[in-house]
């Protein structure tokens, strides 16, 4: 009778309210998830840009390290050549012959001339020593620079690795959010259809 019809209508009305409430919740959840997905995708783009920038820096750094290594090799060769030349000069000065140390010193006509010769030879030896010391100093500076660059390269590689991990996490998060968003849209469409 009439009571049964009223009861059925009340049940239908209650189901409509529940479905409408669920639909509203699904819509709100869908919008929130959509915003989340957009944020994750923006963050992914930002990380990609940072990775590309870091990769460029690493490439430049590799070139700088290569240049430093070449410079070290050149300085090492120059030092070796100079050391050889200095050794030959000293051997020539001390061993005798026309350029021998004693002959140069004692061929002087007077003590003052001998002192001048001694001073001249001392200056040659001192100049050679200064040149060698300068080369060794330059070599040490270059080695330290190369070591600093290598440490910097390691820092860059670690940062690049961390960024790649972060990007991978974001990609996975984006996939999950996209899946959840698709499910929410499907549920909302089902509820909308049911409500109709």
SEVOLO-661490 format. One record per residue: residue in one letter; z, y, x of N, C-alpha, C in turn. Coordinates in steps of 0.2 Angstrom, whole numbers, plus 5000, padded with zeros to 4 digits. Example, Ala and Ser with C-alpha at 12.3 -4.5 7.8 and 13.67 -1.06 7.14 Angstrom:
a503949725066503949785062503949845066/s503549895064503649955068503950005064/
This chain:
x500049945004500050005000500050065004/x500250115001500250185004500750185010/x501350155010501750155016501450125022/x501150065020500750035026500250075029/x499850115025499350155027499650215032/x500250245029500550295033500850275040/x501050215039501350185045500750175050/x500250145048499650135053499350205055/x499350255051499150315053499550345059/x500250335058500750365062500650325069/x500550265069500350225075499750245079/x499250255075498650285077498750355081/x499050395077499250465079499650455086/x500150415086500550405092500150385098/x499650335097499150315102498750365105/x498550405100498050465102498450515106/x499150525105499550575109499650545116/x499750475116499850445122499250445127/x498650435123498050425127497850495129/x497950555125497850625127498350635133/x498950615133499450635138499150595145/x499050535144498750495150498150525153/x497650555148497050585150497250645154/x497750685152497950745155498150735162/x498550685162498850665169498350635174/x497850595171497350575175496950635178/x496750685173496350735175496750775181/x497350795180497750825185497750785192/x497850725191497850685197497150685201/x496650685197495950685199495850745203/x496050805200495950865203496350875210/x496950845210497350855216497050805221/x496850745219496550705224495850735227/x495450765222494850805224495050855230/x495550895228495750945233495950915240/x496350855239496550825245495950805250/x495450775246494850745249494550805253/x494450855250494150915253494450945259/x495150945259495550965264495450915270/x495450845269495350795274494650805277/x494150815273493550825276493450885280/x493750945278493751005282494050985289/x494650955288495050935294494650895299/x494250845296493750805300493250845303/x492950895300492450935303492750975309/x493351005308493751035313493850995319/x494050935318494150885324493450875327/x492950865323492250845326492050905331/x492150965329492051025333492451025339/x493051015338493551015344493350955349/x493150895347492850845351492250865355/x491750895351491150915355491350975360/x491751015358491951065363492351035369/x492750995368493150955373492650915378/x492150885375491650845378491250895383/x491050955380490651005384491151025390/x491751035389492151055395492250995400/x492250935398492350875402491650875406/x491150885403490450875407490450935412/x490650995410490651045415491151035421/x491751005419492250985424491950935429/x491550885426491350835431490850865436/x490450915433489950945438490350985443/x490951015441491351055446491651005451/x491850955449492150905453491650875458/x491050865456490550845460490350895465/x490350955463490151015468490751015473/x491351005471491951005476491950955481/x491750895478491650835483491150845488/x490550875486490050895491490250945496/x490650995494490851045498491351015503/x491750965501492250935505491850895511/x491350855508490950815513490650865518/x490350925516490050965521490550995526/x491151015523491651045528491850985533/x491950925530492150865534491650855540/x490950865538490450855543490450905548/x490550975546490551025550491151025555/x491751005552492350995556492250945562/x491950885560491750835564491250855570/x490750895568490250925573490650975578/x491051015575491451065579491851035584/x492250985581492750945585492350915591/x491750885590491350855595491150905600/x490950965598490751015602491351045607/x491851055603492451075607492651025612/x492650955611492850905615492350905621/x491750915620491250915625491350975630/x491551035627491651095631492251085635/x492751055632493451045636493250995642/x492950945640492750895646492350925651/x491850975649491451005654491851055658/x492351085655492751135659493251095664/x493551045661494051005666493750955671/x493150935669492850885674492550905680/x492350965680491950995686491251005685/x490851005690490151035689490151105689/x489551135688489451205689489851245684/x490051215678490451245673491151225674/x491351185679492051155679492551215679/x493151195677493651245676493851275683/x494051225688494251245694493751285698/x493051265697492551305701492551375698/x492551375691492551445688493151485690/x493751455690494251495692494251515699/x494151465704494251485711493551505714/x493051515710492451545713492551625713/x493051645710493151725710493351755716/x493051805717493151845724493751875725/x494151885720494751915720495251885715/x495951895716496451875711496351905704/x496151965704496052005697495451965694/x494851955698494351915695494451845692/x494951815696495151745694495551755688/x495951805687496351815681495851825675/x495351865676494851885671494551815669/x494351775674494051705672494451665668/x495151665670495651625667495751645659/x495751715659495851745652495251725648/x494651725651493951715647493951645645/x494151595649494251525647494751515642/x495351545643495851535638495651565631/x495251615631494951645624494451595621/x494051565625493651505623494051455619/x494551425623494951375620495251395614/x495551455614495951485608495451485602/x494851515603494351525598494151455595/x494051405599493951345597494451315592/x495051325595495651305591495751335584/x495551405584495651445578495051415573/x494451405576493951375571494151315568/x494351265573494551205570495151205565/x495651245566496151255562495951285555/x495451325555495151355549494751305545/x494351265549494051215545494551165542/x495051145545495551095543495851125537/x496051195537496351225532495951225525/x495251245527494751245521494751175518/x494751125522494651055520495251035515/x495851055517496451045513496451085507/x496251145507496151185501495651145496/x495051125499494551095494494851025492/x495250985496495550925493496050935488/x496450995489496951005483496551025477/x496051065478495651085472495351025468/x495050985472494850925469495350885466/x495950875469496450835465496650875459/x496750945459496850975453496350965447/x495750965449495150955445495250885442/x495350835446495450765444495950765439/x496550795440497150795435496950825429/x496550885429496350915423495850875419/x495450835423494950785420495350735416/x495850705419496250655416496550685409/x496850745410497150785404496550785398/x495950805400495450815395495250745392/x495250695396495050635393495650605389/x496250615390496850595386496750635379/x496650705380496550745374495950725370/x495450705373494850685369494950615366/x495350575369495550505366495950515360/x496450565361496950585355496550605349/x496050655351495650685345495250625342/x494950585346494550525343494950485338/x495650475340496050435336496250475330/x496350535330496550575325495950575320/x495350585323494750585318494650515315/x494750465318494750395315495250395309/x495850415310496350415305496050455299/x495750515300495550555295494950525291/x494550495295493950455292494250405287/x494750365289495050315285495350345279/x495750405280496050435275495550455269/x495050485272494450515267494150455263/x494050395267493850335263494250315257/x494950315259495450295254495450345248/x495450405250495550455245494950455240/x494350445243493650445239493750385235/x493950325237494050265233494550285227/x495150315229495650325223495350375218/x494950425221494650475217494150445212/x493750395214493250355210493650315205/x494150285207494550255202494850295196/x495150355198495450405194494850425189/x494250435192493750465187493550405182/x493550345185493350295180493850285175/x494550285177495050285172495050335167/x494850395169494850455165494250445160/x493750425162493150415158493350365153/x493650305155493850255150494350285145/x494850325147495350355142494950405137/x494450445140494150495136493750455131/x493450395133493050355128493450335123/x494050305125494550275120494850335115/x494950395118495150445114494650465108/x493950465110493450485106493450425100/
